[in-house]
């Protein structure tokens, strides 16, 4: 009994010394091994450790409620203050929903949730979330490569889908292929990232130019870089990762959705046109009869503002060969100086008139043939049986079929 009393007196003296010296927490370990009373509470802890959580905007609930013994030992081997469990199993006693979230180290020594008592900057108690992002390539300056398996420990969902995609082929013998380093092929070396959001090349924070530059490092053959960088998509702020999910192979070419659905997500006017009475058969489900937007448009380049894969009329004649000619008597609307080719009369996506015509009836013809306003057939100019060879004729100047 005398020995215990002496030990407690020594501890009390140490506490007085520490309280007056101004570095309580730093010196508290000097009384490790001292047994505390059985009825010690969180309020007793705050005598030396202050308001460990109440002063913070974001609280760790046990600390905020003064339930220090949820995580800390009040006595025993190693003294008070030690953790009841040495690793992430301690966190999982409450955070069971994070069981699949598996860091290499403990939740707190990985520098992720290191503000374990409370935080004024981040609700997940991660101080690194407030770091200013330095830029995609600057984030990995001077970093060492860690290997894809290190990424897997935290990014389980992304790595799981990534391993099923073609991109996983980049995880090869990097000594034979220095640019092929799995996850780090695109995100850069991960040595700066452990526990720090800002220490890796993140596409979520990258500019379109930065993320595109990474993609074009490998995809420079099928996507001619100078042409890609001049196209309408790039000029309007659409980058590679807006259409492609680099971790997933659920769709061809790692697209985020089927090609047509992806295009029509942004091109809502065209979606409405395809819903009109007469329209091209845009359909993902049947490759034999359905058309794909990319059959006419090149999303990575192409001609003009519409990014066509070829001249517009050439595209039409791929399917409508019988309308191509050449004809002895050509319809002037096909001539560049007099019309707009096929689009002089037809809407390419859809129309409420038959055959994708811009207008129904003779009104379409008199847009150009204004001198024939008084020439009024019972039906349209072509359905009467008169000018039925309206795309061109080899026998009649007025496009009669006989």
C-alpha positions as CSV (number, residue, x, y, z in Angstrom):
1,X,0.0,0.0,0.0
2,X,2.8,2.4,0.9
3,X,4.5,1.6,-2.5
4,X,1.3,2.4,-4.4
5,X,0.8,5.7,-2.4
6,X,4.4,6.7,-3.2
7,X,3.9,5.9,-6.9
8,X,0.7,8.0,-7.0
9,X,2.5,10.9,-5.2
10,X,5.2,10.8,-7.8
11,X,2.7,10.8,-10.6
12,X,0.9,13.8,-9.0
13,X,4.3,15.6,-8.8
14,X,4.9,14.9,-12.4
15,X,1.5,16.2,-13.4
16,X,2.1,19.5,-11.6
17,X,5.4,19.8,-13.4
18,X,3.9,19.1,-16.8
19,X,1.0,21.4,-16.2
20,X,3.3,24.3,-15.4
21,X,5.8,23.6,-18.1
22,X,3.3,24.1,-21.0
23,X,3.8,20.8,-22.8
24,X,1.4,18.5,-21.1
25,X,0.7,16.1,-24.0
26,X,4.3,15.8,-25.0
27,X,5.4,14.8,-21.4
28,X,2.4,12.7,-20.4
29,X,4.0,9.5,-21.5
30,X,6.4,9.9,-18.6
31,X,3.8,8.5,-16.2
32,X,3.0,5.4,-18.3
33,X,2.4,2.4,-16.2
34,X,0.7,4.4,-13.5
35,X,-2.6,2.8,-12.6
36,X,-5.7,5.0,-12.7
37,X,-8.7,4.7,-10.4
38,X,-11.4,2.3,-11.5
39,X,-14.0,5.1,-11.8
40,X,-11.9,7.3,-14.1
41,X,-14.0,9.1,-16.7
42,X,-13.5,11.3,-19.8
43,X,-13.9,14.3,-17.5
44,X,-10.8,13.2,-15.6
45,X,-8.9,12.9,-18.9
46,X,-9.7,16.5,-19.8
47,X,-7.9,17.7,-16.6
48,X,-4.7,17.2,-18.5
49,X,-5.7,16.8,-22.1
50,X,-8.1,19.8,-22.3
51,X,-11.1,19.8,-24.5
52,X,-9.8,17.3,-27.0
53,X,-12.7,17.5,-29.3
54,X,-15.3,20.1,-28.2
55,X,-13.3,22.9,-29.6
56,X,-13.4,21.5,-33.2
57,X,-16.0,22.3,-35.9
58,X,-16.1,18.6,-37.0
59,X,-16.1,16.2,-34.0
60,X,-15.1,12.6,-33.6
61,X,-18.1,11.5,-31.6
62,X,-16.5,9.5,-28.8
63,X,-14.0,12.3,-28.1
64,X,-16.7,14.9,-28.2
65,X,-18.8,13.0,-25.7
66,X,-15.9,12.5,-23.4
67,X,-15.8,8.7,-24.0
68,X,-12.1,8.5,-24.2
69,X,-12.0,4.9,-23.1
70,X,-13.8,3.9,-26.3
71,X,-10.3,4.1,-27.9
72,X,-7.9,4.5,-25.1
73,X,-6.8,2.4,-22.1
74,X,-7.0,4.0,-18.7
75,X,-4.5,1.7,-17.2
76,X,-2.7,-1.6,-17.8
77,X,0.4,-2.7,-19.6
78,X,2.0,0.3,-21.2
79,X,0.1,2.7,-19.0
80,X,-3.0,4.8,-19.6
81,X,-3.5,6.5,-23.0
82,X,-2.6,3.4,-25.0
83,X,-5.1,2.3,-27.7
84,X,-7.4,-0.6,-26.9
85,X,-6.4,-2.1,-30.3
86,X,-3.3,-1.5,-32.3
87,X,-4.6,-1.2,-35.9
88,X,-7.6,-0.4,-38.0
89,X,-9.7,-3.0,-36.2
90,X,-10.2,-0.3,-33.6
91,X,-11.9,1.9,-36.1
92,X,-14.0,-0.9,-37.4
93,X,-15.6,-1.4,-34.0
94,X,-17.8,1.6,-35.0
95,X,-17.2,2.0,-38.7
96,X,-18.3,-1.4,-39.8
97,X,-19.4,0.0,-43.2
98,X,-15.8,0.7,-44.1
99,X,-14.6,-2.8,-43.8
100,X,-13.6,-3.0,-47.5
101,X,-11.6,0.2,-47.2
102,X,-8.2,-1.2,-46.4
103,X,-5.2,1.1,-46.0
104,X,-1.6,-0.3,-45.9
105,X,-1.1,1.2,-42.4
106,X,-3.6,2.1,-39.8
107,X,-6.4,4.6,-40.5
108,X,-4.5,7.4,-38.7
109,X,-0.8,6.6,-39.3
110,X,-1.5,6.5,-43.0
111,X,-2.0,10.3,-42.7
112,X,-5.5,10.1,-43.9
113,X,-7.7,10.4,-40.8
114,X,-5.0,11.7,-38.6
115,X,-7.1,14.5,-36.9
116,X,-8.6,11.7,-34.9
117,X,-10.1,13.8,-32.1
118,X,-11.6,16.5,-34.3
119,X,-11.0,18.9,-37.1
120,X,-11.8,22.4,-38.2
121,X,-11.1,21.7,-41.9
122,X,-12.6,18.3,-42.9
123,X,-15.6,16.2,-41.8
124,X,-13.7,13.0,-42.4
125,X,-10.9,14.2,-40.2
126,X,-8.4,14.2,-43.0
127,X,-6.2,17.3,-43.0
128,X,-4.8,16.6,-46.5
129,X,-8.2,17.3,-48.0
130,X,-7.6,21.0,-47.5
131,X,-4.3,21.1,-49.5
132,X,-4.3,23.2,-52.6
133,X,-4.0,21.0,-55.6
134,X,-0.7,21.9,-57.3
135,X,-1.6,20.6,-60.7
136,X,-1.7,17.2,-62.4
137,X,2.0,16.8,-63.2
138,X,3.3,18.9,-60.3
139,X,1.6,16.7,-57.8
140,X,4.0,13.8,-58.5
141,X,7.2,15.8,-58.9
142,X,10.1,13.9,-57.3
143,X,7.8,11.0,-56.2
144,X,8.8,7.3,-56.3
145,X,6.8,4.6,-58.0
146,X,5.0,2.3,-55.5
147,X,3.3,-0.2,-57.8
148,X,-0.4,-0.9,-58.5
149,X,-0.8,-3.2,-55.5
150,X,-0.3,-0.2,-53.2
151,X,-3.2,1.6,-55.0
152,X,-5.4,-1.5,-54.6
153,X,-5.3,-1.2,-50.8
154,X,-7.5,1.9,-50.8
155,X,-9.0,2.2,-54.3
156,X,-10.6,-1.3,-54.3
157,X,-13.6,-0.4,-56.5
158,X,-11.5,1.3,-59.2
159,X,-8.8,-1.4,-59.2
160,X,-11.3,-4.2,-59.4
161,X,-13.0,-2.8,-62.6
162,X,-9.6,-1.7,-64.0
163,X,-8.2,-5.2,-63.8
164,X,-11.0,-6.3,-66.2
165,X,-10.2,-3.6,-68.7
166,X,-7.6,-3.3,-71.5
167,X,-5.8,-0.6,-69.5
168,X,-4.7,-3.3,-67.0
169,X,-2.4,-4.6,-69.7
170,X,-0.2,-1.6,-68.8
171,X,0.6,-3.4,-65.5
172,X,3.5,-5.2,-67.1
173,X,7.3,-5.6,-66.6
174,X,8.2,-1.9,-66.4
175,X,11.9,-2.7,-66.9
176,X,11.0,-3.9,-70.4
177,X,8.4,-1.1,-70.9
178,X,9.3,1.9,-68.8
179,X,6.0,3.7,-69.5
180,X,3.9,0.7,-68.5
181,X,3.4,0.9,-64.8
182,X,-0.2,0.0,-64.2
183,X,-2.1,2.7,-62.3
184,X,1.0,4.9,-62.3
185,X,1.1,4.9,-66.1
186,X,-1.7,7.5,-66.0
187,X,-1.7,8.9,-62.5
188,X,2.1,9.2,-62.2
189,X,4.3,7.8,-59.4
190,X,2.4,7.5,-56.1
191,X,5.1,8.1,-53.6
192,X,3.7,11.5,-52.7
193,X,0.1,10.3,-52.4
194,X,0.1,8.1,-49.3
195,X,-2.4,9.8,-47.1
196,X,-2.4,13.0,-49.2
197,X,-5.1,13.7,-51.7
198,X,-2.9,16.3,-53.4
199,X,0.0,13.9,-54.0
200,X,-1.1,12.2,-57.1
201,X,-2.2,13.0,-60.7
202,X,-5.9,13.2,-60.2
203,X,-8.2,13.4,-63.2
204,X,-11.0,14.8,-61.0
205,X,-8.9,18.0,-60.4
206,X,-7.0,18.0,-63.8
207,X,-7.9,20.4,-66.5
208,X,-9.1,19.0,-69.8
209,X,-5.7,19.8,-71.3
210,X,-3.8,18.0,-68.6
211,X,-6.0,14.8,-68.7
212,X,-6.0,14.8,-72.5
213,X,-2.2,15.0,-72.5
214,X,-2.0,11.9,-70.5
215,X,-4.4,10.0,-72.8
216,X,-2.6,11.1,-75.9
217,X,0.7,9.8,-74.5
218,X,-0.4,6.3,-75.6
219,X,-3.4,7.0,-77.9
220,X,-1.5,9.1,-80.4
221,X,-1.9,6.8,-83.4
222,X,-5.6,6.2,-83.5
223,X,-6.2,9.8,-82.3
224,X,-4.1,12.1,-84.3
225,X,-3.1,14.6,-81.6
226,X,-2.9,17.9,-83.7
227,X,-6.3,17.2,-85.3
228,X,-7.8,16.2,-82.0
229,X,-6.7,19.4,-80.3
230,X,-8.3,21.5,-83.1
231,X,-11.7,19.7,-83.0
232,X,-15.0,21.2,-81.8
233,X,-15.1,18.9,-78.7
234,X,-11.8,20.2,-77.4
235,X,-12.7,23.8,-78.2
236,X,-16.0,23.5,-76.2
237,X,-14.4,21.9,-73.2
238,X,-15.1,18.2,-73.8
239,X,-12.1,16.0,-72.8
240,X,-11.3,12.3,-73.1
241,X,-12.5,11.4,-69.6
242,X,-15.9,13.1,-70.2
243,X,-16.7,10.2,-72.6
244,X,-14.3,7.4,-71.5
245,X,-14.1,5.7,-68.1
246,X,-10.4,4.7,-67.9
247,X,-11.2,2.1,-65.2
248,X,-14.1,0.3,-66.8
249,X,-14.6,-1.9,-69.8
250,X,-18.4,-2.2,-69.6
251,X,-18.7,-0.6,-73.0
252,X,-16.4,-0.8,-76.0
253,X,-13.4,1.6,-75.9
254,X,-14.1,2.2,-72.2
255,X,-17.0,4.4,-73.0
256,X,-19.2,5.6,-70.1
257,X,-22.3,4.5,-72.0
258,X,-23.2,3.2,-75.5
259,X,-21.8,5.4,-78.2
260,X,-25.2,6.8,-79.3
261,X,-26.5,7.3,-75.8
262,X,-23.3,9.1,-74.9
263,X,-23.5,11.5,-77.9
264,X,-27.2,12.2,-77.3
265,X,-26.5,13.0,-73.6
266,X,-25.1,16.3,-74.8
267,X,-26.7,16.7,-78.2
268,X,-30.2,17.0,-77.0
269,X,-31.5,18.8,-80.1
270,X,-30.4,15.8,-82.2
271,X,-32.2,13.5,-79.7
272,X,-35.4,15.4,-80.4
273,X,-34.8,15.2,-84.2
274,X,-34.4,11.4,-84.0
275,X,-37.8,11.2,-82.4
276,X,-39.5,12.9,-85.3
277,X,-41.8,11.2,-87.9
278,X,-39.0,10.5,-90.4
279,X,-35.5,9.8,-89.0
280,X,-32.4,7.9,-89.5
281,X,-32.5,4.5,-87.7
282,X,-30.1,5.3,-84.9
283,X,-30.0,2.2,-82.8
284,X,-27.3,0.6,-80.6
285,X,-29.1,-2.7,-80.3
286,X,-29.0,-4.0,-83.9
287,X,-25.7,-3.6,-85.8
288,X,-27.3,-4.8,-89.0
289,X,-30.0,-2.1,-89.3
290,X,-29.1,0.5,-86.6
291,X,-26.8,3.4,-87.2
292,X,-24.2,4.8,-84.9
293,X,-23.5,8.5,-84.5
294,X,-19.8,7.6,-85.1
295,X,-20.5,6.2,-88.5
296,X,-21.0,9.8,-89.7
297,X,-19.1,11.8,-87.0
298,X,-15.6,11.4,-85.7
299,X,-15.6,12.5,-82.1
300,X,-11.8,12.8,-82.1
301,X,-11.5,15.0,-85.2
302,X,-13.4,15.1,-88.5
303,X,-14.3,17.8,-90.9
304,X,-15.9,21.1,-89.9
305,X,-17.9,22.0,-86.9
306,X,-20.0,18.8,-87.2
307,X,-16.8,16.7,-87.1
308,X,-17.9,14.6,-90.0
309,X,-15.8,11.6,-91.1
310,X,-16.0,12.7,-94.7
311,X,-17.7,15.4,-96.9
312,X,-21.4,15.4,-96.1
313,X,-22.6,14.3,-99.5
314,X,-20.0,11.5,-99.6
315,X,-21.5,10.3,-96.4
316,X,-25.0,10.2,-97.8
317,X,-23.9,8.3,-100.9
318,X,-22.3,5.5,-98.8
319,X,-25.8,4.2,-98.2
320,X,-27.8,6.0,-100.9
321,X,-25.6,4.9,-103.8
322,X,-28.4,5.3,-106.4
323,X,-28.6,9.0,-105.7
324,X,-25.0,9.7,-106.4
325,X,-24.8,9.9,-110.2
326,X,-23.0,11.3,-112.1
327,X,-26.0,12.4,-114.1
328,X,-26.2,14.0,-117.5
329,X,-28.8,16.4,-116.1
330,X,-27.8,17.1,-112.5
331,X,-30.0,18.8,-109.9
332,X,-28.3,22.1,-109.3
333,X,-28.9,21.8,-105.6
334,X,-26.0,19.3,-105.5
335,X,-23.6,21.9,-106.9
336,X,-21.6,23.8,-104.3
337,X,-22.2,27.2,-105.9
338,X,-26.0,26.8,-106.1
339,X,-27.0,24.7,-103.1
340,X,-25.9,22.6,-100.1
341,X,-25.9,19.2,-101.6
342,X,-28.2,16.7,-99.9
343,X,-28.9,19.1,-97.1
344,X,-30.5,21.5,-99.5
345,X,-33.7,19.4,-99.2
346,X,-33.0,16.9,-96.4
347,X,-32.5,17.2,-92.6
348,X,-29.8,14.7,-91.8
349,X,-31.1,13.6,-88.4
350,X,-34.9,13.7,-88.6
351,X,-37.9,15.5,-89.9
352,X,-41.7,15.6,-89.5
353,X,-41.9,15.3,-93.3
354,X,-41.4,12.0,-95.2
355,X,-37.9,11.0,-96.3
356,X,-36.3,13.5,-94.0
357,X,-37.4,16.4,-96.2
358,X,-37.2,19.9,-94.8
359,X,-40.8,20.6,-96.0
360,X,-43.7,18.6,-97.2
361,X,-45.3,19.3,-100.6
362,X,-44.3,21.6,-103.4
363,X,-43.3,24.3,-100.9
364,X,-39.9,22.7,-100.7
365,X,-39.3,23.1,-104.5
366,X,-40.4,26.7,-104.8
367,X,-37.8,27.7,-102.2
368,X,-35.5,27.7,-105.2
369,X,-37.9,27.6,-108.2
370,X,-39.8,30.8,-107.3
371,X,-40.8,31.3,-111.0
372,X,-43.0,28.3,-110.7
373,X,-45.2,29.5,-107.9
374,X,-48.2,29.6,-110.3
375,X,-47.4,26.1,-111.5
376,X,-49.6,24.2,-109.1
377,X,-49.8,20.4,-109.3
378,X,-52.4,18.4,-107.4
379,X,-49.7,16.8,-105.2
380,X,-46.0,17.3,-104.8
381,X,-43.8,18.1,-107.7
382,X,-42.4,14.5,-107.6
383,X,-45.3,12.4,-106.5
384,X,-47.5,13.5,-109.4
385,X,-45.2,11.4,-111.7
386,X,-43.7,14.5,-113.3
387,X,-40.3,15.4,-111.8
388,X,-39.7,12.1,-110.1
389,X,-36.0,11.8,-111.1
390,X,-35.4,14.8,-108.8
391,X,-31.9,13.7,-107.7
392,X,-30.7,13.8,-111.4
393,X,-31.5,12.3,-114.7
394,X,-29.7,10.9,-117.7
395,X,-32.7,11.3,-120.1
396,X,-34.6,14.5,-119.3
397,X,-33.6,18.0,-118.4
398,X,-36.7,18.5,-116.3
399,X,-36.2,15.2,-114.4
400,X,-39.2,13.4,-115.9
401,X,-39.1,9.7,-115.4
402,X,-40.2,9.0,-119.0
